[in-house]
Structures are given as C-alpha cells and as structure tokens.
Amino acid sequence: MVSKAYNNPEYYEIALSSLRNVKKEVDFLDKAAKKYSKVKVYSMMEIGCGNSPYVEEISKKGYQFVGLDLNKRMLDFSKTKAKKKEVDIKTAYANMLNFKLKEKVDFCFVLFGSIYRKNHEEFLQHLKCVSNSLKKGGLYVLHMVIEGDVNEIEGKFIDYSKRGNIKVKVEYEKRVIDISRQLLQENLTLFVNDNGKKIKLFEPNIYNFILPQEFKLMIKQSDFEFLDWFDGFNINKKFDGLRKCEYVVCILRKK
C-alpha cells in the first residue's frame, strides 16, 4: 500500500525544501504588507500551511504566524517544530473552502498554488471565507494560483533532497484532463530512503486552473480589490497580464 505524501510531514518537508527560498518569499510578504496594507500588520495567516515552512522567518519579522490546514498531522508537526524553535504559532484546523476564524487576521497568503478547487465557484467561495476572516484593508497574497503561461500549464520535473541520512527523490507531474472545465491532474510522488528503509509516497490532486484575465473578472465579484501582480517574488518586477510569466504573485486587498 502506498501512503499519501501529505500524511507524512517530515518527508514532505524534506522533499519540498529545495523548491523554496523562505527568506526571499517572506521578504516579499513583508514588503507587500508595508507598502499596500491599510491596517497595521501583526498577524500573517498561511492558508494550506502544511508543515509551516515560514513560521520561523515570519516570527523573526515580528509577526504572529497563523497556519490553516485540514490535515491534523501537518498542524501537529508544525506546532512541535515551532516549540523546538521557540517561536509562537497559532493553528486553525479547517477546510480552506469553508472556514471562518474566531479572531480576524491582518494578512493572508497562499503559496505554490495550494488552493484545491474544482471550479471557479469554489474559488469564489474560498475568497468569501478569506474575506470573513481578514480585517478590512488587509491583504491577501496569492502565488501560483493564476497560470501566467499557457505553455507551462502542463509539465513534470524530478528533484532530489536530503536531510541527514534521509534522502528523497521527488517526481511531480501535472496535465490537463478536461480543457472545457479547466481541470488539471497533478501527481506528486516521493521516493524516500530513510536510513536504508525505502518508502513510496503518493499525492494526487485534481484542481481547476485560472487564467489572468478571468482572475480579474472573478475578483470583481468578491470583497477584494485587485492591487497588482508580479513575476515571482520580486516586488520591482511587475506582471502586466499579457506577457508570459511562470510564477505569478498577486496582491489583493479587502475593501
């Protein structure tokens, strides 16, 4: 039996560690908060936080980290990690398509496209949930939720990561399975060698992809205003919605 990758936080963290530039990504969030937010930012919530790779760096910037996820193993792993690093963390066990926090946050973000929606309506429902949990004037930063290059919608890659005596080979593939409904199938496979013990982990997902101009139209139906978008985590390199851009980062603000 092959276990799901997302149910194994330690291996998942190792596998994806080489794909992140945590300092650069948090620097972007910090600059966005200072430049665009209409509220003083004390708290930052990551939606689909998983193993919470940003908790320490966000805490160093002076923000309270809040992680929202529907996987209890990931949230428990995140809390244990935060405790070891002696940083504060708050967690919310909730579905990103149907949630409302007891206490609103100042800033929200989702990275690496981690909003799993089956259609545009579910994305709009997600925006409504975020709006209900975000203070007026607060920001929502979305990374890789918009497809900036139609030629890059499908693809696959192989990567290798290591931590101590644990080695992980990563295979990732995404392909269009229904063009009329704009549905993608993504498959993440981890081949783990943990001190000689070999484990295979698999994580399949189906989600709806969004193109730049339709994204702007959907935002007009929400409680958010579109502020700007960028070519990757470079606040000085804007995306105009026309040129190809592999990793779109968009900033919204709650009206």
C-alpha positions in Angstrom: 0.0 0.0 0.0 1.3 3.4 -0.9 0.8 6.1 1.7 -0.2 9.7 0.9 2.7 12.2 0.9 0.7 14.8 2.8 0.2 12.5 5.7 4.0 12.3 6.3 5.0 15.8 7.3 8.7 15.1 7.9 9.3 13.6 4.5 7.1 16.1 2.8 9.1 19.0 4.4 12.4 17.5 3.2 11.1 16.8 -0.3 10.0 20.4 -0.9 12.7 22.2 1.0 14.9 22.7 -2.1 12.0 24.3 -4.0 11.5 27.2 -1.6 13.5 30.3 -0.9 12.0 31.0 2.5 13.8 34.2 3.2 13.1 35.7 -0.2 9.5 34.7 0.0 8.9 36.1 3.5 10.8 39.3 2.5 8.3 39.8 -0.3 5.4 39.3 2.1 6.9 41.8 4.5 7.4 44.4 1.7 3.9 43.9 0.5 2.5 44.4 4.0 4.4 47.6 4.5 3.6 49.0 1.0 0.0 48.0 0.4 -1.8 47.2 3.7 -4.2 49.7 5.1 -4.1 48.1 8.6 -1.1 47.6 10.8 0.0 44.0 10.3 0.6 42.0 13.5 -0.6 38.6 12.2 0.0 36.6 9.0 -2.0 33.5 8.1 -0.8 30.9 5.7 -3.7 29.1 4.0 -2.8 25.4 3.3 0.2 25.8 5.6 1.2 22.1 5.6 4.5 21.8 7.6 4.6 25.6 8.1 8.0 26.3 6.5 7.6 30.1 7.0 6.8 30.1 10.7 10.3 30.9 11.9 11.1 33.6 9.3 7.8 35.3 9.8 8.3 35.3 13.5 11.7 36.9 13.0 10.0 39.8 11.2 7.9 40.4 14.3 4.6 38.9 13.0 2.3 36.3 14.6 2.2 33.2 12.4 -1.2 31.5 11.9 -1.4 28.3 10.0 -4.7 26.9 8.5 -4.9 23.4 7.2 -7.2 20.4 7.1 -4.5 17.9 7.9 -4.1 17.4 11.7 -0.8 15.6 11.2 0.6 18.7 9.5 -0.7 21.0 12.2 0.7 18.9 15.0 4.1 18.7 13.2 4.1 22.5 12.8 3.3 23.1 16.4 6.1 20.7 17.5 8.6 22.3 15.2 7.6 25.8 16.4 8.0 24.7 20.0 11.5 23.4 19.3 12.5 26.6 17.6 10.9 28.6 20.5 8.6 30.6 18.2 4.9 31.3 18.7 2.3 29.6 16.4 -1.4 29.6 16.2 -3.2 27.0 14.1 -6.7 26.6 12.6 -8.0 23.1 11.6 -10.3 24.0 8.8 -11.2 23.5 5.1 -9.9 26.3 3.0 -13.2 26.3 1.1 -15.4 26.6 4.1 -14.0 28.4 7.2 -14.3 31.4 9.4 -11.8 32.3 12.1 -13.0 33.4 15.6 -10.4 36.2 15.5 -9.7 38.0 12.3 -6.1 38.3 11.0 -4.3 41.2 9.4 -2.8 39.5 6.4 -3.3 36.2 4.5 -1.2 34.3 2.0 -1.2 31.1 0.0 2.0 29.9 -1.8 2.7 27.4 -4.5 -0.9 27.3 -5.7 -2.2 25.5 -2.6 -5.9 26.2 -3.2 -7.5 23.0 -4.3 -10.8 24.0 -6.0 -12.8 22.0 -8.6 -14.3 25.1 -10.4 -14.4 28.9 -10.4 -17.3 28.9 -8.0 -15.3 27.1 -5.3 -12.5 29.7 -5.7 -15.1 32.5 -5.2 -16.3 30.6 -2.1 -12.7 30.5 -0.9 -12.4 34.2 -1.4 -15.5 34.8 0.7 -14.1 32.7 3.5 -10.8 34.7 3.4 -12.7 37.9 3.4 -14.7 36.9 6.5 -11.5 36.1 8.4 -9.5 39.2 7.3 -9.6 42.7 8.6 -10.9 45.4 6.3 -7.9 46.9 4.4 -5.9 43.7 5.0 -4.0 41.9 2.2 -4.3 38.5 0.5 -1.2 37.4 -1.4 -1.6 34.5 -3.9 1.3 32.7 -5.5 0.9 30.3 -8.5 -2.9 30.4 -8.3 -3.0 32.1 -11.7 -1.5 30.5 -14.7 0.8 33.1 -16.3 1.9 31.0 -19.2 -0.4 28.6 -21.0 2.6 26.6 -22.3 3.6 25.8 -18.7 0.2 24.6 -17.5 1.3 21.0 -18.2 4.7 19.7 -17.2 6.8 17.5 -15.0 10.1 17.6 -13.1 12.4 15.5 -10.9 14.2 16.8 -7.8 16.4 15.4 -5.0 16.6 16.5 -1.4 18.5 15.2 1.6 18.5 15.8 5.4 20.9 13.8 7.5 20.5 10.2 6.5 17.2 10.7 4.8 17.1 11.1 1.0 14.1 11.9 -1.0 13.6 11.8 -4.8 10.6 14.0 -5.9 8.6 13.3 -9.1 6.0 15.9 -10.0 3.7 15.9 -13.0 0.6 18.0 -14.0 -1.6 17.5 -17.0 -4.9 18.8 -18.3 -7.7 16.2 -18.0 -10.6 18.4 -19.0 -10.0 21.5 -21.0 -13.6 22.7 -21.1 -13.8 22.7 -17.2 -10.1 23.8 -17.0 -9.2 20.8 -14.8 -5.7 19.7 -14.1 -4.5 16.4 -12.6 -1.3 16.8 -10.5 0.7 13.8 -9.2 3.4 14.1 -6.5 5.5 11.0 -5.8 8.1 10.8 -3.1 10.7 8.0 -3.1 12.1 8.0 0.4 15.3 6.3 1.6 15.2 6.7 5.4 18.5 5.1 6.7 18.1 2.3 4.2 14.3 1.9 4.6 12.6 2.6 1.3 9.2 4.2 1.3 7.0 5.4 -1.6 4.5 8.2 -1.0 1.9 9.5 -3.5 -0.3 12.6 -3.5 -2.8 13.1 -6.4 -4.9 16.2 -6.7 -7.4 17.5 -9.3 -8.0 21.2 -9.4 -9.3 24.0 -11.7 -6.8 26.4 -13.3 -7.4 30.1 -13.7 -6.1 32.4 -16.4 -5.1 36.0 -15.8 -8.0 37.9 -17.3 -10.7 35.7 -15.9 -9.0 36.0 -12.5 -9.5 39.8 -12.6 -13.2 39.3 -13.6 -13.7 37.0 -10.6 -12.1 39.4 -8.2 -14.7 42.0 -9.3 -17.3 39.6 -7.9 -15.6 39.4 -4.5 -15.0 41.6 -1.5 -11.4 42.3 -2.7 -9.8 44.9 -4.9 -7.1 43.9 -7.3 -3.9 45.9 -6.5 -1.0 44.4 -8.5 0.8 41.3 -9.6 4.4 40.3 -10.1 6.7 38.0 -11.9 7.8 35.9 -9.0 8.8 37.2 -5.6 10.3 40.4 -6.9 8.2 43.5 -5.9 10.1 45.5 -8.5 9.2 43.2 -11.4 5.6 43.6 -12.3 3.5 41.3 -14.5 1.2 43.0 -17.0 -1.2 40.1 -17.5 -0.1 39.8 -21.2 3.4 38.6 -21.2 4.3 35.0 -20.2 5.1 34.6 -16.6 5.7 31.2 -15.0 5.1 32.2 -11.3 2.5 34.9 -10.9 2.3 36.5 -7.4 -0.9 38.6 -7.0 -1.8 41.1 -4.2 -5.5 41.7 -3.3 -6.9 44.0 -0.6 -10.1 43.6 1.3 -12.5 46.5 0.6 
